[in-house]
Amino acid sequence: MAEAVANAARRTTSRSELAQHQGFAEVSPELGVLDDEAFDRLLAEDPNHAMALLADLVGATDPTLRRLAARLAGRVTTDLARSGPAPRTGRGVGRLARRRASVAEGDLDLDASMDAILTSRVTGAAAPPDELTVAAWERPGTALCLVVDRSGSMLGSRLATAAVIASTVVLSRPTDASVLAIAREALVVRPQGSSRSAEQVVDDLLVLRGHGVTDLSLALDAAAHQLARSDARRKVCLVLSDCRSTAGPEPTATARLFEELVLLPPKDDVADATALAEATGALLIPVAGPTDAPAVIRAALA
């Protein structure tokens, strides 16, 4: 992973290329300068465009501008990810679980504990907690794995969208979420169960800008491996990609193995994702831009 980040950091964007963004001259009026107030104004006026610009600034050839943009991106991305109600990650009212009284609290299950209760009455000694059973309602756990396509099309707005969605996923499931970046290989940006923060994940994703082809079948295999590490009752794989597989085997068979698969293609490029969803029963939720991220994750987990 560290080598991939280092290699990606060598691919930078010049000021002349960045100048194609509306508002760039105000946000960075000269070499090595990033005007936070000008960026905040642009963010208020057009948040999707501002986030696309910020994603490209993180890859600027100017090292000072690149560093300032990366620092700003961590804050802005997580603020946007936190906007709106938190995603619901449970399903239904839960289930009745039975545990030993030595390791859980709840109502005493008389039937399951009867032998210990009778022995206690005969001996006059309290029944040991590990011989008593209690019952309590538990909400089902949810594990998430986000697969982010980092092929050649992932720049600007798409890259910013990936950063905000990744941040939303990590913030919603801080102890049971993984993030993978895919091209010809699958890079584990955040393993399942990791303590890596949303800001750290965003830092890596913004450096791992568009590059190479997409092996979607390999990516889905890697996602299944991450979700298998979780003991959650509900496991959801989210794929942020146009689902145009340009390397490796055809992904349909692998996609059918998931109990819940959610495809998140760009709203202006849904054809391949629609075909995969129809072939596998996956949920399809097109994404218009970075500001869609919180609502998209809520819909995916509803």
Rosetta silent file (secondary structure, phi, psi, omega in degrees, C-alpha in Angstrom):
SEQUENCE: MAEAVANAARRTTSRSELAQHQGFAEVSPELGVLDDEAFDRLLAEDPNHAMALLADLVGATDPTLRRLAARLAGRVTTDLARSGPAPRTGRGVGRLARRRASVAEGDLDLDASMDAILTSRVTGAAAPPDELTVAAWERPGTALCLVVDRSGSMLGSRLATAAVIASTVVLSRPTDASVLAIAREALVVRPQGSSRSAEQVVDDLLVLRGHGVTDLSLALDAAAHQLARSDARRKVCLVLSDCRSTAGPEPTATARLFEELVLLPPKDDVADATALAEATGALLIPVAGPTDAPAVIRAALA
SCORE:     score description
SCORE:     0.000 S_00000001
   1 L     0.000  -46.374 -179.350    0.000    0.000    0.000 S_00000001
   2 H   -60.270  -39.808  178.892    2.758    2.469    0.933 S_00000001
   3 H   -65.056  -40.935  179.392    4.527    1.805   -2.375 S_00000001
   4 H   -63.541  -41.299  178.220    1.312    2.387   -4.330 S_00000001
   5 H   -63.465  -43.245 -179.940    0.736    5.714   -2.552 S_00000001
   6 H   -63.164  -41.928  178.783    4.332    6.760   -3.253 S_00000001
   7 H   -64.972  -41.683 -179.103    4.019    5.848   -6.933 S_00000001
   8 H   -65.046  -34.845 -177.965    0.699    7.667   -7.244 S_00000001
   9 H   -64.693  -18.326  178.953    2.174   10.787   -5.657 S_00000001
  10 L   -76.447  -18.817  179.038    4.566   11.074   -8.609 S_00000001
  11 L   -91.999  106.803 -172.905    1.622   11.722  -10.961 S_00000001
  12 L  -119.441  170.984 -177.578    0.784   15.385  -10.419 S_00000001
  13 E  -119.063  126.536 -175.940   -1.371   18.112  -11.978 S_00000001
  14 L   -74.810  164.708  177.862    0.153   21.386  -13.189 S_00000001
  15 H   -64.045  -34.339  179.096   -1.208   24.860  -12.433 S_00000001
  16 H   -64.526  -36.630  176.860   -2.204   25.264  -16.076 S_00000001
  17 H   -71.085  -41.526 -179.987   -4.357   22.134  -15.819 S_00000001
  18 H   -65.927  -29.221 -178.852   -5.810   23.222  -12.475 S_00000001
  19 L   -64.763  -13.262  176.424   -6.635   26.630  -13.953 S_00000001
  20 L   -70.478  -17.898  175.969   -9.342   24.943  -16.026 S_00000001
  21 L   -76.370  131.854  172.711  -11.383   24.759  -12.812 S_00000001
  22 L   -62.753  132.538  177.666  -13.676   27.719  -12.260 S_00000001
  23 L    91.093   -5.780 -178.096  -12.558   29.569   -9.135 S_00000001
  24 H   -60.921  -41.692 -176.971   -9.005   28.200   -9.107 S_00000001
  25 H   -61.933  -32.391  178.315   -7.422   31.658   -9.487 S_00000001
  26 H   -78.302  -39.192 -178.069   -9.235   32.889   -6.364 S_00000001
  27 H   -72.016  -36.275  178.014   -8.525   29.758   -4.305 S_00000001
  28 L  -132.870   81.460 -174.179   -4.837   29.697   -5.302 S_00000001
  29 L   -68.337  -20.423  177.832   -3.862   33.176   -6.530 S_00000001
  30 L  -154.656  169.909 -176.999   -0.163   32.325   -6.678 S_00000001
  31 L   -55.546  132.965  175.515    2.308   29.488   -6.311 S_00000001
  32 L    77.211   12.058 -176.581    2.275   27.858   -2.878 S_00000001
  33 L  -120.873  135.008  171.052   -0.905   29.647   -1.725 S_00000001
  34 L  -131.875  114.411 -177.454   -4.334   28.217   -0.816 S_00000001
  35 L   -87.449  103.810 -177.823   -6.881   30.788    0.340 S_00000001
  36 H   -59.889  -39.760 -177.798   -9.166   28.982    2.810 S_00000001
  37 H   -66.249  -40.109  177.927  -11.721   31.818    2.803 S_00000001
  38 H   -65.471  -38.683  178.001  -11.970   31.797   -0.999 S_00000001
  39 H   -65.735  -41.646  179.602  -12.425   28.025   -0.935 S_00000001
  40 H   -61.227  -36.944  177.453  -15.145   28.314    1.732 S_00000001
  41 H   -65.564  -43.238  178.786  -16.999   30.816   -0.481 S_00000001
  42 H   -64.565  -38.022  179.161  -16.771   28.458   -3.447 S_00000001
  43 H   -63.176  -39.408  178.865  -17.917   25.575   -1.239 S_00000001
  44 H   -69.079  -36.461 -177.751  -20.993   27.554   -0.173 S_00000001
  45 H   -77.165  -43.382 -174.462  -21.811   28.528   -3.778 S_00000001
  46 L  -149.784   81.750 -173.120  -21.184   25.195   -5.515 S_00000001
  47 H   -60.744  -37.039  179.969  -20.115   22.406   -3.136 S_00000001
  48 H   -65.468  -42.410  178.148  -19.785   19.713   -5.806 S_00000001
  49 H   -67.434  -41.083  179.720  -17.504   21.863   -7.944 S_00000001
  50 H   -61.141  -40.858  179.772  -15.495   22.977   -4.901 S_00000001
  51 H   -68.842  -36.052  176.927  -14.921   19.384   -3.847 S_00000001
  52 H   -64.212  -42.460  176.598  -13.843   18.408   -7.362 S_00000001
  53 H   -61.883  -44.739 -178.435  -11.313   21.248   -7.361 S_00000001
  54 H   -62.109  -40.497  178.475  -10.037   20.248   -3.928 S_00000001
  55 H   -60.203  -39.838  179.287   -9.554   16.641   -5.030 S_00000001
  56 H   -74.668  -31.279  177.518   -7.407   17.821   -7.940 S_00000001
  57 H   -63.531  -31.250  179.143   -5.468   20.265   -5.732 S_00000001
  58 L   -64.634  -19.985  177.398   -4.336   17.322   -3.600 S_00000001
  59 L  -105.555   20.151 -177.007   -2.492   16.110   -6.688 S_00000001
  60 E   -64.912  146.936  175.510   -0.972   19.494   -7.579 S_00000001
  61 L   -66.069  -34.442  177.858    2.586   19.641   -8.887 S_00000001
  62 L   -66.450  111.580 -173.687    3.213   22.533   -6.473 S_00000001
  63 H   -64.272  -34.550  179.290    4.278   20.688   -3.253 S_00000001
  64 H   -68.809  -45.173  177.350    3.174   23.465   -0.889 S_00000001
  65 H   -61.835  -40.965  179.236   -0.251   23.730   -2.498 S_00000001
  66 H   -60.357  -43.894 -179.147   -0.546   19.941   -2.457 S_00000001
  67 H   -66.533  -43.655  179.247    0.202   19.814    1.275 S_00000001
  68 H   -63.987  -40.121 -179.845   -2.239   22.623    2.120 S_00000001
  69 H   -66.196  -39.803  179.381   -4.977   21.014    0.019 S_00000001
  70 H   -63.178  -40.468  179.150   -4.500   17.619    1.694 S_00000001
  71 H   -65.132  -42.108  178.932   -4.836   19.201    5.129 S_00000001
  72 H   -68.173  -37.455 -176.062   -8.003   21.040    4.087 S_00000001
  73 H   -62.052  -39.960 -179.680   -9.471   17.958    2.363 S_00000001
  74 H   -58.913  -44.523 -179.140   -9.474   15.858    5.527 S_00000001
  75 H   -69.924  -50.421 -174.842  -11.559   18.426    7.401 S_00000001
  76 H   -64.273  -40.820 -178.007  -13.938   19.395    4.608 S_00000001
  77 H   -64.458  -45.223 -179.793  -14.599   15.811    3.514 S_00000001
  78 H   -69.762  -33.401  175.435  -15.477   14.553    6.977 S_00000001
  79 H   -61.696  -43.395  179.552  -17.669   17.626    7.624 S_00000001
  80 H   -67.498  -37.660  179.563  -19.612   16.858    4.443 S_00000001
  81 H   -64.931  -30.897 -178.812  -19.828   13.166    5.339 S_00000001
  82 L   -82.587   -7.023 -176.788  -21.356   14.060    8.711 S_00000001
  83 L   -68.086  143.476  179.025  -24.064   16.244    7.168 S_00000001
  84 L    79.356  175.806 -179.510  -27.644   15.017    7.571 S_00000001
  85 L   -62.487  149.340  177.949  -28.928   12.143    9.717 S_00000001
  86 L   -66.397  144.357  177.875  -26.555    9.272   10.432 S_00000001
  87 L   -60.141  140.805  174.460  -27.006    6.206    8.186 S_00000001
  88 L   -84.323  121.653 -176.859  -29.169    3.472    9.687 S_00000001
  89 L  -110.309    0.541  175.627  -27.090    0.324    9.810 S_00000001
  90 L   -95.472  171.802  176.980  -29.498   -1.983   11.592 S_00000001
  91 L  -138.013  123.318  178.743  -32.364   -3.903   10.049 S_00000001
  92 L    71.947 -163.361 -176.949  -35.669   -4.487   11.819 S_00000001
  93 L   -93.441   -1.110  178.410  -36.025   -4.603   15.600 S_00000001
  94 L   103.803 -161.573 -177.668  -33.285   -7.137   16.175 S_00000001
  95 E  -141.599  156.916  177.789  -33.348  -10.651   17.557 S_00000001
  96 E   -85.332  116.555 -178.352  -33.688  -12.352   20.907 S_00000001
  97 E  -110.739  142.641  178.198  -30.251  -13.618   21.926 S_00000001
  98 E  -112.122  131.037 -178.599  -29.463  -15.965   24.811 S_00000001
  99 E  -136.796  159.613  172.470  -26.187  -15.676   26.686 S_00000001
 100 E   -65.930  141.588 -178.092  -24.654  -16.948   29.901 S_00000001
 101 L   -64.142  -17.887  179.850  -25.351  -14.577   32.794 S_00000001
 102 L   -74.623  -17.866 -176.265  -21.607  -14.397   33.450 S_00000001
 103 L  -124.030   -1.210 -177.362  -21.038  -12.514   30.171 S_00000001
 104 L  -151.937  161.014  175.333  -24.314  -10.671   29.478 S_00000001
 105 L  -110.496  152.603  179.639  -27.258   -8.909   31.108 S_00000001
 106 L   163.117 -169.848  179.125  -30.922   -9.602   30.449 S_00000001
 107 E   -82.675  138.329 -179.841  -34.021  -11.403   31.699 S_00000001
 108 E   -63.755  127.182  176.164  -33.473  -14.802   33.281 S_00000001
 109 L   -87.958  101.491 -173.757  -34.487  -17.619   30.937 S_00000001
 110 H   -62.605  -43.742 -178.253  -36.215  -19.972   33.401 S_00000001
 111 H   -61.250  -47.580 -177.102  -36.437  -22.963   31.055 S_00000001
 112 H   -72.243  -20.535 -176.305  -32.775  -22.827   30.083 S_00000001
 113 H  -104.830    3.827 -170.062  -31.676  -22.173   33.680 S_00000001
 114 H   -58.622  -42.199 -178.548  -33.987  -24.652   35.479 S_00000001
 115 H   -59.914  -44.511 -179.269  -31.295  -27.249   36.325 S_00000001
 116 H   -66.747  -36.190  179.555  -29.086  -24.625   37.946 S_00000001
 117 H   -67.013  -44.507  179.934  -32.060  -23.137   39.838 S_00000001
 118 H   -64.042  -41.538  178.448  -33.153  -26.527   41.224 S_00000001
 119 H   -62.478  -39.064  179.260  -29.591  -27.361   42.275 S_00000001
 120 H   -63.648  -39.681  179.889  -29.344  -24.005   44.012 S_00000001
 121 H   -67.750  -36.686 -179.777  -32.557  -24.675   45.999 S_00000001
 122 H   -70.078  -43.726 -174.580  -31.324  -28.099   47.085 S_00000001
 123 H   -87.676  -19.347 -177.074  -27.842  -26.953   48.141 S_00000001
 124 L    78.877    4.202  179.352  -28.792  -23.523   49.427 S_00000001
 125 L  -101.101  148.188  178.558  -25.954  -21.975   47.400 S_00000001
 126 L   -63.106  140.919  177.728  -26.411  -19.314   44.773 S_00000001
 127 L   -68.256  133.070  177.918  -26.402  -20.635   41.214 S_00000001
 128 L   -62.129  139.073 -179.176  -23.150  -19.772   39.421 S_00000001
 129 H   -57.339  -31.338 -178.321  -23.676  -17.099   36.710 S_00000001
 130 H   -77.848   -0.591  174.389  -22.080  -19.302   34.055 S_00000001
 131 H  -107.752    0.384  177.449  -24.855  -21.892   34.659 S_00000001
 132 L  -106.732  146.726 -179.801  -27.669  -19.351   34.249 S_00000001
 133 E  -116.317  134.374  176.049  -29.003  -18.120   30.893 S_00000001
 134 E  -117.169  155.696  179.389  -30.378  -14.653   30.216 S_00000001
 135 E  -123.424  137.562  178.651  -32.266  -13.399   27.160 S_00000001
 136 E  -151.286  150.848  177.868  -32.073   -9.896   25.660 S_00000001
 137 E   -79.145  134.006  178.078  -32.943   -8.204   22.399 S_00000001
 138 E  -121.941  138.434  170.788  -29.956   -7.320   20.228 S_00000001
 139 L   -77.228  139.891 -179.851  -29.837   -5.096   17.171 S_00000001
 140 L   -68.532  139.843  177.219  -28.183   -6.903   14.294 S_00000001
 141 L   -78.196  156.095  178.278  -24.670   -5.745   13.468 S_00000001
 142 E  -130.861  127.742  175.103  -23.750   -4.472   10.011 S_00000001
 143 E  -107.710  140.305 -179.459  -20.361   -4.750    8.345 S_00000001
 144 E  -122.365  142.128  168.571  -19.508   -2.620    5.312 S_00000001
 145 E  -130.244  120.710  178.617  -16.883   -2.954    2.610 S_00000001
 146 E  -101.568  124.893  175.447  -16.492   -0.091    0.155 S_00000001
 147 E  -104.364  119.431 -178.239  -14.787   -0.818   -3.168 S_00000001
 148 E  -108.948  122.331  177.580  -13.531    2.356   -4.873 S_00000001
 149 E   -74.706  118.758  178.355  -12.635    2.246   -8.554 S_00000001
 150 L  -111.399   30.504  178.484   -9.327    4.077   -9.049 S_00000001
 151 L   -71.216 -176.468 -172.344   -9.077    3.473  -12.792 S_00000001
 152 L   -58.648  -21.069 -177.676   -8.280    6.247  -15.259 S_00000001
 153 L   -83.688   -5.758 -174.535  -11.738    7.838  -15.022 S_00000001
 154 L   -90.245   85.390  176.969  -11.439    8.620  -11.294 S_00000001
 155 L  -139.195  166.980  173.353  -10.443   12.294  -11.241 S_00000001
 156 H    50.804 -119.677 -175.570  -11.988   15.575  -10.099 S_00000001
 157 H   -61.058  -41.103 -179.433  -15.639   15.151   -9.124 S_00000001
 158 H   -65.833  -37.765  178.562  -15.532   11.349   -9.137 S_00000001
 159 H   -68.108  -41.418  177.456  -12.474   11.332   -6.909 S_00000001
 160 H   -63.136  -40.693  177.290  -14.074   13.813   -4.517 S_00000001
 161 H   -60.594  -43.128  178.792  -17.221   11.688   -4.428 S_00000001
 162 H   -60.140  -41.978 -178.964  -15.142    8.634   -3.562 S_00000001
 163 H   -63.659  -44.077 -177.490  -13.482   10.503   -0.697 S_00000001
 164 H   -70.383  -40.390  178.535  -16.779   11.684    0.820 S_00000001
 165 H   -65.312  -41.549  177.690  -18.462    8.282    0.465 S_00000001
 166 H   -61.494  -42.533  177.980  -15.449    6.557    2.034 S_00000001
 167 H   -62.114  -42.437  178.854  -15.535    9.029    4.899 S_00000001
 168 H   -62.216  -42.052  179.337  -19.273    8.436    5.364 S_00000001
 169 H   -62.822  -47.816 -177.892  -18.763    4.655    5.439 S_00000001
 170 H   -65.895  -40.940  179.737  -15.959    4.810    7.998 S_00000001
 171 H   -67.208  -31.478 -178.208  -17.816    7.281   10.219 S_00000001
 172 H   -78.047  -29.608 -179.614  -20.977    5.153   10.130 S_00000001
 173 L  -134.991   68.801 -173.703  -19.184    1.894   11.036 S_00000001
 174 L   -61.962  -21.815 -178.936  -15.924    2.933   12.760 S_00000001
 175 L  -108.873   -2.238 -176.163  -15.208   -0.577   14.062 S_00000001
 176 L  -149.268   56.692  177.305  -16.501   -2.699   11.162 S_00000001
 177 E  -142.798  141.158  175.697  -15.817   -1.112    7.784 S_00000001
 178 E  -124.098  156.845  179.004  -13.163   -1.676    5.149 S_00000001
 179 E  -134.427  127.248  178.461  -12.179    0.369    2.097 S_00000001
 180 E  -117.977  143.251  172.804  -10.485   -1.030   -1.019 S_00000001
 181 E  -112.674  125.833 -172.836   -9.050    0.881   -3.988 S_00000001
 182 E  -119.361  144.660  166.880   -9.116   -1.120   -7.204 S_00000001
 183 L  -146.576 -114.061  172.211   -7.505   -0.952  -10.620 S_00000001
 184 L   -76.425  -24.764  177.572   -5.571   -3.938  -11.928 S_00000001
 185 L  -123.613  166.884  177.984   -4.921   -4.831   -8.285 S_00000001
 186 E  -109.099  116.479  179.603   -6.939   -4.376   -5.085 S_00000001
 187 E   -99.831  130.640  179.892   -5.289   -2.148   -2.486 S_00000001
 188 E   -87.361  101.900  179.259   -6.530   -2.359    1.096 S_00000001
 189 E   -77.669  -36.654  177.235   -6.814    1.262    2.229 S_00000001
 190 E  -145.051  114.014  178.754   -8.563    0.262    5.460 S_00000001
 191 L   -70.798  158.447  175.693   -8.857   -3.382    6.570 S_00000001
 192 L   -60.139  131.174  178.686  -12.020   -4.694    8.208 S_00000001
 193 L    83.937    2.561 -178.821  -11.913   -3.907   11.910 S_00000001
 194 L   -72.035  160.230  176.022   -9.135   -1.339   11.521 S_00000001
 195 L  -101.886    9.867  179.306   -8.910    1.806   13.640 S_00000001
 196 L   -59.635  134.122 -176.374   -7.756    3.988   10.712 S_00000001
 197 L   -76.573  164.635  176.582   -9.632    7.278   10.811 S_00000001
 198 H   -60.936  -38.751  179.880  -11.798    8.697    8.053 S_00000001
 199 H   -63.024  -40.389  178.824   -9.213   11.451    7.526 S_00000001
 200 H   -65.420  -40.268  178.600   -6.433    8.901    6.989 S_00000001
 201 H   -63.793  -44.362  179.239   -8.556    6.981    4.484 S_00000001
 202 H   -61.633  -43.186  178.979   -9.378   10.189    2.592 S_00000001
 203 H   -54.041  -46.997 -177.832   -5.690   11.169    2.475 S_00000001
 204 H   -69.420  -42.670 -177.792   -4.788    7.892    0.745 S_00000001
 205 H   -63.293  -38.752 -178.253   -7.741    7.851   -1.653 S_00000001
 206 H   -70.870  -25.521  174.523   -7.049   11.366   -2.905 S_00000001
 207 H   -77.751  -37.045 -178.273   -3.443   10.420   -3.646 S_00000001
 208 L   -80.060   59.006 -176.856   -4.532    7.185   -5.380 S_00000001
 209 L   -72.196  174.318 -171.569   -6.076    9.118   -8.254 S_00000001
 210 L   -46.312  128.704 -178.231   -7.222    7.591  -11.525 S_00000001
 211 L  -162.142  129.120  168.274   -4.812    5.056  -12.931 S_00000001
 212 L    77.313 -160.637 -176.020   -4.931    1.954  -15.110 S_00000001
 213 L  -100.616  179.022 -178.070   -7.656   -0.595  -15.819 S_00000001
 214 L  -122.762  119.425  172.620  -10.339   -2.175  -13.617 S_00000001
 215 L  -102.975   88.812 -173.949  -10.402   -5.836  -12.565 S_00000001
 216 H   -69.178  -35.195  178.679  -13.844   -5.884  -10.970 S_00000001
 217 H   -62.680  -44.153  176.992  -13.876   -9.633  -10.333 S_00000001
 218 H   -61.614  -40.612  179.959  -10.630   -9.384   -8.357 S_00000001
 219 H   -61.835  -42.946 -179.760  -12.052   -6.435   -6.423 S_00000001
 220 H   -67.686  -36.771  174.359  -15.164   -8.370   -5.439 S_00000001
 221 H   -59.882  -44.967 -179.530  -13.055  -11.327   -4.320 S_00000001
 222 H   -64.882  -37.797  178.122  -11.010   -8.980   -2.128 S_00000001
 223 H   -65.375  -42.110  178.223  -14.197   -7.422   -0.695 S_00000001
 224 H   -61.323  -38.133  178.750  -15.602  -10.854    0.174 S_00000001
 225 H   -63.871  -41.727  179.211  -12.344  -11.651    1.970 S_00000001
 226 H   -65.638  -46.186 -178.506  -12.626   -8.465    4.059 S_00000001
 227 H   -65.363  -29.297  178.736  -16.281   -9.048    4.972 S_00000001
 228 H   -65.429  -18.590  179.181  -15.485  -12.653    5.972 S_00000001
 229 L   -77.578  -12.943 -177.575  -13.326  -11.205    8.755 S_00000001
 230 L   -96.116  148.289  175.678  -16.409   -9.698   10.415 S_00000001
 231 L  -101.656   14.252  178.709  -18.861  -11.559   12.669 S_00000001
 232 L   -64.227  149.775  179.496  -21.690   -9.118   11.870 S_00000001
 233 L   -76.200  -29.771  179.579  -25.025  -10.676   10.911 S_00000001
 234 E  -113.884  129.720 -178.895  -25.474   -8.256    7.987 S_00000001
 235 E  -129.341  124.780 -173.975  -22.675   -7.737    5.468 S_00000001
 236 E  -124.236  127.891  174.607  -22.912   -5.172    2.680 S_00000001
 237 E  -103.479  123.723  179.202  -20.502   -4.634   -0.209 S_00000001
 238 E  -109.078  127.817 -177.539  -20.650   -1.159   -1.793 S_00000001
 239 E  -117.740  107.205  178.619  -19.026   -0.700   -5.211 S_00000001
 240 E   -91.964   93.465 -172.147  -18.307    2.887   -6.262 S_00000001
 241 L  -166.969  157.331  170.120  -17.587    2.362   -9.943 S_00000001
 242 L   -75.787   -5.275  177.005  -19.031    2.572  -13.430 S_00000001
 243 L    62.521   27.108  174.554  -18.634   -1.267  -13.274 S_00000001
 244 L   -91.620   97.837 -175.766  -16.875   -1.351  -16.629 S_00000001
 245 L   -80.942  116.549 -175.108  -14.538   -4.295  -16.081 S_00000001
 246 L  -113.813   10.128  176.174  -11.532   -3.883  -18.404 S_00000001
 247 L  -155.465  156.132  177.346   -9.265   -6.615  -16.980 S_00000001
 248 L    76.535 -177.320 -177.881   -9.650  -10.069  -15.456 S_00000001
 249 L   -71.346  163.181  177.154  -12.611  -12.449  -15.705 S_00000001
 250 L   -62.078  133.057 -168.323  -16.236  -11.393  -16.152 S_00000001
 251 L   -86.482   -2.900 -171.360  -17.480  -10.350  -12.663 S_00000001
 252 H   -59.335  -45.994 -177.248  -21.101  -11.575  -12.689 S_00000001
 253 H   -61.501  -42.537  179.128  -20.482  -14.936  -10.987 S_00000001
 254 H   -66.626  -39.568 -178.875  -18.454  -13.341   -8.193 S_00000001
 255 H   -63.028  -32.301 -178.091  -21.028  -10.577   -7.728 S_00000001
 256 L   -70.752  -11.975 -177.337  -23.803  -13.147   -7.191 S_00000001
 257 L   -77.823  -16.201 -177.347  -22.028  -14.513   -4.111 S_00000001
 258 L   -83.699  137.261  174.143  -22.859  -11.461   -1.989 S_00000001
 259 L   -67.230  -40.118  176.485  -25.975  -11.425    0.131 S_00000001
 260 E  -134.508  117.539  178.035  -26.098   -7.641   -0.302 S_00000001
 261 E  -126.080  127.120 -178.829  -24.304   -5.871   -3.138 S_00000001
 262 E  -121.056  122.018 -179.816  -24.888   -2.163   -3.832 S_00000001
 263 E   -99.266  129.300 -175.877  -23.587   -0.593   -7.043 S_00000001
 264 L  -122.325   76.726 -179.555  -22.895    3.154   -6.947 S_00000001
 265 L   -83.173  159.667  171.488  -22.087    4.321  -10.500 S_00000001
 266 E   -59.457  142.464 -174.383  -21.729    7.973  -11.588 S_00000001
 267 L   -62.178  -24.078 -179.136  -25.160    9.281  -12.510 S_00000001
 268 L   -96.677   12.068 -177.664  -23.978   10.068  -16.040 S_00000001
 269 L  -152.995   71.271 -171.411  -22.466    6.617  -16.662 S_00000001
 270 L  -108.733   -2.741 -170.169  -24.813    3.857  -15.480 S_00000001
 271 H   -59.251  -51.332 -176.802  -25.066    1.454  -18.424 S_00000001
 272 H   -68.280  -38.781  178.651  -22.562   -1.185  -17.287 S_00000001
 273 H   -65.891  -37.864  178.173  -23.649   -0.989  -13.645 S_00000001
 274 H   -63.071  -42.611  179.095  -27.296   -1.367  -14.684 S_00000001
 275 H   -63.626  -41.013  179.120  -26.477   -4.509  -16.665 S_00000001
 276 H   -67.656  -39.320  178.384  -24.568   -5.995  -13.718 S_00000001
 277 H   -63.725  -41.892  179.884  -27.389   -5.133  -11.304 S_00000001
 278 H   -66.869  -32.702 -178.493  -29.961   -6.792  -13.560 S_00000001
 279 H   -79.629  -20.678 -172.410  -27.815   -9.913  -13.886 S_00000001
 280 H  -120.925  -11.797 -175.495  -27.113  -10.277  -10.152 S_00000001
 281 L    81.498   11.748  178.813  -29.995   -8.677   -8.262 S_00000001
 282 L   -67.894  154.391  175.001  -27.696   -6.000   -6.848 S_00000001
 283 E   -81.499  135.304 -178.579  -29.148   -2.680   -5.677 S_00000001
 284 E  -113.168  122.491  177.623  -28.334    0.203   -8.051 S_00000001
 285 L  -133.358   98.761  178.110  -27.999    3.757   -6.697 S_00000001
 286 L   -64.013  148.067 -176.264  -26.517    6.318   -9.146 S_00000001
 287 E  -120.278  124.637 -177.515  -24.414    9.084   -7.547 S_00000001
 288 L   -83.711  -34.718 -176.900  -24.477   12.649   -8.887 S_00000001
 289 L  -179.225 -176.879 -175.660  -21.611   14.115   -6.879 S_00000001
 290 H   -56.186  -38.320 -176.574  -19.887   14.483   -3.480 S_00000001
 291 H   -70.114  -13.572  176.492  -22.871   16.074   -1.737 S_00000001
 292 H   -74.007  -18.293 -166.259  -24.954   12.989   -2.539 S_00000001
 293 H   -52.702  -53.179 -178.029  -22.763   10.784   -0.338 S_00000001
 294 H   -59.336  -42.306 -179.940  -24.644   10.814    2.998 S_00000001
 295 H   -66.611  -37.522  179.936  -28.033   10.260    1.326 S_00000001
 296 H   -63.190  -45.494 -179.078  -26.608    7.512   -0.887 S_00000001
 297 H   -67.385  -38.027  176.132  -25.218    5.558    2.084 S_00000001
 298 H   -60.765  -44.244 -179.900  -28.506    5.970    3.971 S_00000001
 299 H   -65.124  -38.440 -178.825  -30.382    4.584    0.956 S_00000001
 300 H   -64.832  -30.413 -175.575  -27.922    1.700    0.579 S_00000001
 301 H  -103.226    1.754 -175.869  -28.460    0.648    4.202 S_00000001
 302 L   -63.999    0.000    0.000  -32.185    1.356    4.493 S_00000001
